[in-house]
Amino acid sequence: MNLSSYINICFVCLYRRLF
């Protein structure tokens, strides 16, 4: 598992959750 990928997914999840 790549940390970068995980961070990217987390960021998208947060973005979707905010909006």
Secondary structure, 3 states (H helix, E strand, C coil): CCHHHHHHHHHHHHHHHHC
